[in-house]
Structures are given as C-alpha cells and as structure tokens.
Amino acid sequence: MDSLYVGSPETVARKIAATVKALRLSRFQLKYSAGPLPHE
C-alpha cells in the first residue's frame, strides 16, 4: 500500500501525523526525492 503526500512541509507533516494517529502506527517510513539537483 502506497500513499502520496503533497504540499508544503507543514501540510505534509499534518497529513503524516493524522495517518500515524488514525492507523495507530509505531513506525512511519518515508522516501523522498528532490529531483536531479546539482551539488552546488
């Protein structure tokens, strides 16, 4: 099962917190990508 969390950092944090609370999770794994950003 996958979910997509999109929005500002505050919005995403609220969505994660709501999911953790609703599902009574003890762990939440997140993978993200900022795209192909240059090292500079």
ChimeraX attribute file (.defattr): number of C-alpha atoms within 10 A of each C-alpha:
attribute: neighborCount
match mode: 1-to-1
recipient: residues
	/A:1	2
	/A:2	4
	/A:3	5
	/A:4	6
	/A:5	15
	/A:6	9
	/A:7	9
	/A:8	9
	/A:9	10
	/A:10	9
	/A:11	12
	/A:12	14
	/A:13	13
	/A:14	13
	/A:15	16
	/A:16	15
	/A:17	13
	/A:18	12
	/A:19	13
	/A:20	14
	/A:21	11
	/A:22	9
	/A:23	8
	/A:24	9
	/A:25	10
	/A:26	7
	/A:27	7
	/A:28	9
	/A:29	4
	/A:30	7
	/A:31	4
	/A:32	6
	/A:33	6
	/A:34	5
	/A:35	6
	/A:36	6
	/A:37	7
	/A:38	5
	/A:39	4
	/A:40	3
